[in-house]
Amino acid sequence: MTTTSDENDDARPRRGKRRLKIGAVALVGVTATALGVTVWQDGNAKPSTTATESARVATATVTRTDLSNAQTLNGTLGYSKAAPVKGAKPGLVTWLPAPGARVTRGHPLYKVDNVPVPVFYGSTPLYRTLSARGTTGPDVRVVADNLKRLGYDIGSQPAPGTWVTQHPAPERFPTAVLGSVAATRMGIAKVVPGQQAPQIYINQRWFTVIGILARTPLSPDIDRSVLVGWDAARTQLNFAGHPTVIYVKAREDGIDAVRDVLAPTIYPELPGMVQVSRPSDALAAERATRTTFSALFLGLAGVALLVGGIGVANTMVISVLERRKEIGLRRALGANRGQIRSQFLTESVALSCLGGLAGTVLGVLATVAYATYQGWPPVIPFAAVAGGFGGAVLIGMAAGVYPAIRASRLTPTEALATA
């Protein structure tokens, strides 16, 4: 039987469909046979011994509760035995701070008969009543230091030693009290009671140092002075009894009133000959002068940095103009603009570092030489040295930006053609 090509083409898909159906039926048949075999085997199998044993495992009931550990002890709660607290006078402690509280200087540590007892810092306990005028000792120093730290105005207090006016005897005998600066310059650090007191030589007379004043910021002249008694000054130093400088201490609200009557009180005949001044005014003028000088020196330093920056920029611009051939050759060999910028910026920073280092060394040497010539101890703050060097480096870096950008913008042909 002969069929055409169209018929053959139509027959091919049909044959394929038949094959697909037959294959599906065969797959289903195989699967069903496997299931049948499995079911038959499971139906004819005997009960497993392992399953029976696992079913007989013992079980326990789980109860939800809290995890805790308790312990019972026999005892009672109450106060412990009384602890004695030593104080300057007997009494009953009526108040104590809360447990863990921090008590600092000036605040009450406890109360005795409802009177607060404040905390003072020091190495000597207050073992006596300080009521008599002119009382001295280490406990007086503890009270004075704590009151000063708490903001009280206690005036000029002597370092360990005694006042020259405490007893009549020191006024007649050659004794002296040194200001803080005077004691430092003489190499006398402190006066220890009970030990050999240092001596100083004044107008061919030996004076025994019995005290050192603490620093007085409002009267720096006293810090550089040597104070002696009135009688000792007349007998030993030929003092005529007419003082040239008088220091008067007044309350803040009465300074103006005291200033108005001070000159007529001291010299009624010629009050115009008396010059009255406030230490605070002198200190304010001194501060204003220092501020002016500081501003002047800062201005000079700024001008110097500006001149240095212009010099670095000028040097780098000339270097770019003279090294065009090098720039063009590097660009032709593959260097990009960033590499050219980095090269010239690094050169400007290196130049600034060398200049800043040279200037810093010269400044330190000049300062040391002048201080040595004046007999002063040379003191050079590290912050000033580091600040000057850092400022020079920053100025050099800023000055090298424009030359570096200008060098990076040159094309290889332009740079080689103008070289």
Helices and strands as residue ranges (DSSP letters): H 5-44, H 49-55, E 93-95, E 108-112, E 115-118, H 138-149, H 168-172, E 175-178, H 180-186, E 199-202, E 205-212, H 220-223, E 226-228, H 230-236, G 252-254, H 255-266, G 271-273, H 279-322, H 324-332, H 337-374, H 382-399, H 401-408, H 412-417
